[in-house]
Amino acid sequence: MIFILVLLGLFALMWWSKPQASQIIGVTTEITSGTLTVEEKFYDFGTISMSDGNVEKTFQITNSTDKDITLKTVTTSCMCTTAYIGGGGGGEKGPFGMPGHGGTVPRANEVIRGGESRGIRVVYNPNAHGPAGVGLIDRFIYLEEATGGILELEIKAVVTP
């Protein structure tokens, strides 16, 4: 009886720990959350140096519907990362950052028309954490639609002095 319980426990652990499709790096299929889509939701800067300063990546998001979408908020997982919404005829909107650090994060309230694409420029500051900020970093950017759908973007890097 104990053998069967141990076997079932091991099987359950293997099942729950297997990677989901969204966790596999390098997936090139289009990812959808709510009604916004993005072809590339992950970017690895590789090895970057604190002495070289900020690095940035622009992700292209698309409203693949024929209806307008309101992008309610844009937030980041850490104060070292900021995001900007590009296009829309009004230039760039932002910066948007981590809630609770450096004051409140403004609401995006940006309308993305049906079929329209926009750039989300993500800036990572490797100096934000000081000398203790070396090593592997993994940061997230959250785009929340007014309907509640959330699109998650991710950046990674290995920071050296």
C-alpha positions as CSV (number, residue, x, y, z in Angstrom):
1,M,0.0,0.0,0.0
2,I,2.8,2.4,0.9
3,F,4.6,1.6,-2.4
4,I,1.4,2.5,-4.4
5,L,1.1,5.8,-2.4
6,V,4.7,6.7,-3.1
7,L,4.3,5.9,-6.8
8,L,1.2,8.0,-7.1
9,G,3.0,10.9,-5.3
10,L,5.9,10.7,-7.7
11,F,3.6,10.6,-10.7
12,A,1.7,13.7,-9.4
13,L,5.0,15.6,-8.9
14,M,6.1,14.8,-12.4
15,W,2.8,15.9,-13.9
16,W,2.6,19.2,-12.0
17,S,6.3,20.1,-12.7
18,K,6.2,19.5,-16.5
19,P,6.7,22.8,-18.4
20,Q,3.7,24.5,-19.9
21,A,3.8,25.7,-23.5
22,S,4.0,29.3,-22.2
23,Q,7.1,28.5,-20.1
24,I,9.2,27.1,-23.0
25,I,11.7,29.7,-24.2
26,G,11.9,30.3,-27.9
27,V,8.3,29.5,-28.8
28,T,7.6,31.4,-32.1
29,T,3.8,30.9,-32.2
30,E,1.7,34.0,-31.7
31,I,0.6,34.4,-28.1
32,T,-2.8,35.8,-27.2
33,S,-4.2,37.2,-24.0
34,G,-7.6,38.8,-24.1
35,T,-7.6,40.4,-27.6
36,L,-4.0,41.7,-27.9
37,T,-1.5,39.5,-29.6
38,V,2.3,39.5,-29.9
39,E,4.6,37.4,-32.0
40,E,7.5,37.7,-29.6
41,K,6.8,37.9,-25.9
42,F,10.3,37.1,-24.6
43,Y,13.6,38.7,-25.2
44,D,17.1,37.8,-23.8
45,F,19.6,40.6,-23.8
46,G,22.4,38.1,-23.2
47,T,25.3,39.4,-21.1
48,I,25.2,43.1,-20.5
49,S,27.5,45.4,-18.5
50,M,26.4,47.9,-15.9
51,S,29.0,50.3,-17.3
52,D,27.3,50.3,-20.7
53,G,24.0,51.7,-19.1
54,N,20.4,51.1,-20.1
55,V,19.3,48.5,-22.7
56,E,16.0,48.4,-24.5
57,K,13.7,46.3,-26.6
58,T,10.5,47.2,-28.5
59,F,7.8,44.5,-28.6
60,Q,5.1,44.9,-31.3
61,I,1.6,44.2,-30.0
62,T,-1.4,44.0,-32.3
63,N,-5.2,44.4,-31.9
64,S,-6.2,41.4,-34.1
65,T,-9.9,42.2,-33.8
66,D,-12.0,44.7,-35.7
67,K,-13.1,46.5,-32.4
68,D,-11.1,49.1,-30.5
69,I,-9.3,47.9,-27.3
70,T,-8.5,50.1,-24.4
71,L,-5.2,49.3,-22.8
72,K,-6.0,50.2,-19.2
73,T,-2.6,49.8,-17.4
74,V,1.0,49.0,-18.2
75,T,3.1,47.9,-15.2
76,T,6.4,46.2,-14.6
77,S,7.7,43.7,-12.1
78,C,10.6,45.8,-10.8
79,M,11.6,49.4,-10.5
80,C,14.6,48.9,-12.7
81,T,12.3,48.3,-15.7
82,T,10.1,50.9,-17.4
83,A,7.8,50.7,-20.4
84,Y,6.5,53.2,-23.0
85,I,3.6,52.9,-25.5
86,G,4.5,54.1,-28.9
87,G,2.5,55.3,-31.9
88,G,-1.1,56.4,-31.9
89,G,-0.4,59.8,-33.4
90,G,0.6,61.3,-30.0
91,G,4.2,60.1,-29.9
92,E,5.3,58.0,-27.0
93,K,3.3,57.6,-23.7
94,G,4.9,56.8,-20.4
95,P,7.0,55.9,-18.5
96,F,5.1,53.1,-16.8
97,G,6.8,51.2,-14.0
98,M,6.4,49.1,-10.9
99,P,3.4,50.1,-8.7
100,G,4.4,51.4,-5.3
101,H,7.9,52.5,-6.3
102,G,8.6,56.1,-7.2
103,G,5.0,57.1,-6.8
104,T,1.9,55.9,-8.5
105,V,2.0,54.5,-12.0
106,P,-0.2,56.5,-14.3
107,R,-3.1,54.8,-16.1
108,A,-2.4,54.1,-19.7
109,N,-6.0,54.4,-21.0
110,E,-4.7,54.0,-24.5
111,V,-7.1,53.0,-27.3
112,I,-5.7,50.6,-29.8
113,R,-7.9,50.6,-32.9
114,G,-9.0,47.3,-34.6
115,G,-6.1,45.9,-36.7
116,E,-3.6,48.5,-35.3
117,S,-0.2,47.6,-34.1
118,R,1.8,49.5,-31.5
119,G,5.3,49.3,-30.1
120,I,5.9,48.7,-26.4
121,R,9.4,50.0,-25.7
122,V,10.9,48.3,-22.6
123,V,13.9,49.9,-20.9
124,Y,16.0,48.0,-18.4
125,N,18.4,49.9,-16.1
126,P,21.2,47.5,-14.9
127,N,22.4,50.1,-12.4
128,A,19.1,50.4,-10.5
129,H,20.1,47.8,-7.9
130,G,23.7,49.0,-7.5
131,P,26.6,46.6,-7.1
132,A,24.3,43.9,-5.7
133,G,22.4,43.8,-9.0
134,V,24.8,41.5,-10.9
135,G,23.8,38.1,-12.2
136,L,20.7,36.8,-13.9
137,I,17.7,39.0,-14.1
138,D,14.2,38.1,-15.2
139,R,11.6,41.0,-15.5
140,F,8.0,41.2,-16.6
141,I,5.8,43.8,-18.2
142,Y,2.0,43.5,-17.8
143,L,-0.4,45.0,-20.3
144,E,-4.0,45.0,-18.9
145,E,-7.0,45.6,-21.1
146,A,-10.1,47.3,-19.9
147,T,-11.9,43.9,-20.2
148,G,-9.4,42.3,-17.8
149,G,-7.2,40.4,-20.3
150,I,-3.5,40.6,-19.4
151,L,-0.7,40.2,-21.9
152,E,2.7,39.4,-20.2
153,L,6.0,40.3,-21.8
154,E,9.4,39.1,-20.4
155,I,13.0,40.2,-20.6
156,K,16.1,38.4,-19.3
157,A,19.8,39.3,-19.0
158,V,23.0,38.4,-17.2
159,V,24.3,41.6,-15.7
160,T,28.1,42.1,-15.1
161,P,29.9,45.0,-13.5
